[in-house]
């Protein structure tokens, strides 16, 4: 066994060492993470966008329309994870409401609600403000706002699961946006580079697939 192969095997055996190639946009701007094993495209997808989001985060509000327009433009999968930061007092409750709308009404309405929260973020300073905003939003859309948003705790558990996954990755801030393929991920630290990063990933993904196919048939 050569030294190079042995060194590669040792790296794969060390907990926390990424199993996929990685980069950042712009270069040398990425964070250090603990476990990046989940940062890959879903089966059958060449490229996808993964985002960890906090509804009370101003940077997330700025990124939201750009990310939504990009995934619609490229028609690629989008995997969102809620990652409410501990210093934000109402973001967890807003995420629970978005999950309620997604499950009880429809996913498109949940996206619209998230967008409305971001657009009105500066007017929401407390949990009471969020409740008033949510009540008004439900009335505006002709929906019956439940007396208890999450009586079984289902949506709370979903948000906690997302947050735990982000902690496993080692996230410390939001938004954390990744453009991912089957074997590579790029952390997009400047959202203005999102389109460029997706273009690069799409250009590289087919070549990587062909290489694997040729090796498989040897």
C-alpha positions as CSV (number, residue, x, y, z in Angstrom):
1,X,0.0,0.0,0.0
2,X,1.5,3.4,-1.0
3,X,2.0,6.2,1.5
4,X,-0.5,8.3,-0.4
5,X,-3.3,5.7,-0.3
6,X,-2.5,5.0,3.4
7,X,-2.7,8.7,4.2
8,X,-6.1,9.1,2.4
9,X,-7.5,6.1,4.4
10,X,-6.3,7.6,7.6
11,X,-8.0,10.9,6.8
12,X,-11.3,9.2,6.1
13,X,-11.1,7.4,9.4
14,X,-10.7,10.6,11.4
15,X,-14.1,11.8,12.8
16,X,-15.0,15.2,11.5
17,X,-12.9,15.2,8.3
18,X,-15.0,16.0,5.3
19,X,-15.7,13.1,3.0
20,X,-16.4,15.4,0.0
21,X,-14.3,18.0,-1.9
22,X,-15.0,21.5,-0.7
23,X,-14.6,25.1,-1.6
24,X,-16.0,28.5,-1.0
25,X,-17.3,31.4,-3.0
26,X,-15.5,33.7,-2.9
27,X,-12.4,31.5,-2.4
28,X,-10.8,31.3,1.0
29,X,-13.9,32.7,2.7
30,X,-15.5,29.5,4.0
31,X,-15.9,28.3,7.6
32,X,-14.5,25.3,9.3
33,X,-17.1,22.5,10.0
34,X,-17.2,19.4,12.1
35,X,-19.3,17.0,10.0
36,X,-20.0,17.7,6.3
37,X,-21.3,14.2,5.4
38,X,-24.8,15.6,4.7
39,X,-23.6,18.3,2.3
40,X,-24.4,16.5,-1.0
41,X,-27.1,16.6,-3.6
42,X,-30.1,14.2,-3.3
43,X,-29.9,11.0,-5.3
44,X,-30.5,11.7,-9.0
45,X,-29.8,15.4,-8.8
46,X,-26.7,16.9,-10.4
47,X,-26.7,20.1,-8.3
48,X,-28.8,21.3,-5.3
49,X,-28.8,24.2,-2.9
50,X,-28.8,23.5,0.9
51,X,-29.5,26.4,3.2
52,X,-29.7,26.9,7.0
53,X,-32.0,29.8,7.7
54,X,-33.1,31.9,10.6
55,X,-36.3,34.0,10.1
56,X,-35.1,36.7,12.4
57,X,-31.7,37.1,10.6
58,X,-31.4,40.2,8.4
59,X,-28.8,38.5,6.2
60,X,-31.3,35.7,5.6
61,X,-33.9,38.2,4.7
62,X,-31.5,39.7,2.1
63,X,-30.6,36.2,0.7
64,X,-34.2,34.9,0.6
65,X,-35.3,36.4,-2.8
66,X,-32.0,35.7,-4.4
67,X,-32.0,32.0,-3.4
68,X,-35.6,31.5,-4.4
69,X,-35.1,33.1,-7.8
70,X,-31.9,31.0,-8.4
71,X,-33.6,27.7,-7.7
72,X,-36.5,28.6,-9.9
73,X,-34.2,29.8,-12.7
74,X,-32.1,26.6,-12.6
75,X,-35.0,24.3,-11.6
76,X,-32.8,22.5,-9.1
77,X,-33.6,20.9,-5.7
78,X,-33.6,23.2,-2.6
79,X,-33.2,21.8,0.9
80,X,-33.9,24.3,3.6
81,X,-33.1,23.7,7.3
82,X,-34.4,26.0,10.0
83,X,-31.6,27.1,12.3
84,X,-33.0,29.6,14.8
85,X,-30.1,31.3,16.6
86,X,-30.4,31.4,20.5
87,X,-30.1,35.2,20.5
88,X,-33.2,35.6,18.3
89,X,-36.2,35.6,20.5
90,X,-39.0,34.9,18.0
91,X,-37.4,33.1,15.1
92,X,-38.1,29.6,16.5
93,X,-41.9,30.4,16.8
94,X,-41.9,31.8,13.3
95,X,-40.3,28.6,12.0
96,X,-43.0,26.5,13.8
97,X,-45.7,28.6,12.1
98,X,-44.1,28.2,8.7
99,X,-44.1,24.4,9.3
100,X,-47.8,24.5,10.3
101,X,-48.7,26.3,7.1
102,X,-46.6,23.9,5.0
103,X,-48.3,20.9,6.5
104,X,-51.9,22.2,7.0
105,X,-52.3,24.5,4.0
106,X,-49.6,24.0,1.3
107,X,-45.8,24.4,0.8
108,X,-46.2,27.4,-1.5
109,X,-48.1,29.3,1.1
110,X,-45.4,28.4,3.6
111,X,-42.8,30.0,1.3
112,X,-44.9,33.1,0.9
113,X,-45.2,33.3,4.7
114,X,-41.5,33.1,5.2
115,X,-41.0,35.8,2.5
116,X,-43.6,38.0,4.3
117,X,-41.8,37.6,7.7
118,X,-38.5,38.6,6.1
119,X,-40.1,41.6,4.4
120,X,-41.6,42.7,7.7
121,X,-38.7,41.7,9.9
122,X,-37.9,45.2,11.2
123,X,-41.5,45.6,12.5
124,X,-41.3,42.4,14.6
125,X,-39.5,43.0,17.8
126,X,-41.1,40.5,20.1
127,X,-43.1,37.3,20.3
128,X,-46.2,39.4,20.8
129,X,-45.4,41.3,17.6
130,X,-44.9,38.0,15.8
131,X,-48.3,36.8,17.0
132,X,-50.0,40.0,15.9
133,X,-48.3,39.8,12.5
134,X,-49.3,36.1,12.1
135,X,-52.9,36.7,13.1
136,X,-53.2,39.6,10.6
137,X,-51.5,37.4,7.9
138,X,-53.9,34.6,8.4
139,X,-56.9,36.9,8.3
140,X,-55.6,38.5,5.1
141,X,-55.5,35.1,3.4
142,X,-58.8,33.9,4.8
143,X,-57.3,31.2,6.9
144,X,-58.5,30.2,10.4
145,X,-55.6,30.7,12.8
146,X,-55.6,27.8,15.3
147,X,-55.9,28.6,19.0
148,X,-52.7,26.5,19.5
149,X,-50.4,26.4,16.5
150,X,-48.6,23.1,17.4
151,X,-50.7,21.1,20.0
152,X,-48.8,17.8,19.5
153,X,-45.3,19.4,19.3
154,X,-44.7,17.9,15.8
155,X,-43.5,21.1,14.2
156,X,-41.4,22.1,17.2
157,X,-39.7,18.7,16.9
158,X,-39.0,19.3,13.2
159,X,-37.4,22.6,13.9
160,X,-35.3,21.1,16.7
161,X,-34.2,18.3,14.4
162,X,-33.1,20.8,11.8
163,X,-31.2,22.9,14.4
164,X,-29.5,19.7,15.7
165,X,-28.4,18.9,12.2
166,X,-26.9,22.3,11.8
167,X,-25.1,21.9,15.2
168,X,-23.8,18.5,13.9
169,X,-22.3,20.3,10.9
170,X,-20.8,22.9,13.2
171,X,-22.7,26.0,12.0
172,X,-22.3,29.3,13.9
173,X,-24.3,31.8,11.8
174,X,-27.0,32.2,9.2
175,X,-27.6,32.1,6.4
176,X,-25.3,29.1,5.7
177,X,-25.7,28.4,2.0
178,X,-24.2,25.5,0.1
179,X,-24.2,24.6,-3.6
180,X,-23.7,20.8,-3.6
181,X,-23.2,18.0,-6.1
182,X,-22.8,14.3,-5.4
183,X,-19.1,14.7,-4.5
184,X,-18.4,18.4,-3.9
185,X,-19.9,21.3,-1.9
186,X,-19.2,25.0,-2.1
187,X,-20.1,27.3,0.8
188,X,-21.5,30.5,-0.7
189,X,-20.5,33.2,1.7
190,X,-21.4,36.0,-0.7
191,X,-24.9,35.4,-2.0
192,X,-24.2,37.6,-5.1
193,X,-22.0,34.7,-6.3
194,X,-24.8,32.1,-6.0
195,X,-25.6,32.0,-9.8
196,X,-21.9,31.8,-10.7
197,X,-21.4,29.0,-8.2
198,X,-24.4,27.0,-9.6
199,X,-23.1,27.5,-13.1
200,X,-19.7,26.2,-12.1
201,X,-21.2,23.2,-10.3
202,X,-23.5,22.4,-13.3
203,X,-20.5,22.6,-15.7
204,X,-18.4,20.2,-13.5
205,X,-21.1,17.7,-12.6
206,X,-21.5,16.0,-16.0
207,X,-17.8,15.5,-16.4
208,X,-17.5,14.0,-13.0
209,X,-20.4,11.6,-13.8
210,X,-18.8,10.5,-17.1
211,X,-15.5,9.8,-15.3
212,X,-17.2,7.6,-12.8
213,X,-19.1,5.8,-15.6
214,X,-15.8,5.0,-17.5
215,X,-14.1,3.7,-14.4
216,X,-17.1,1.6,-13.5
217,X,-17.0,-0.1,-16.9
218,X,-13.3,-0.9,-16.9
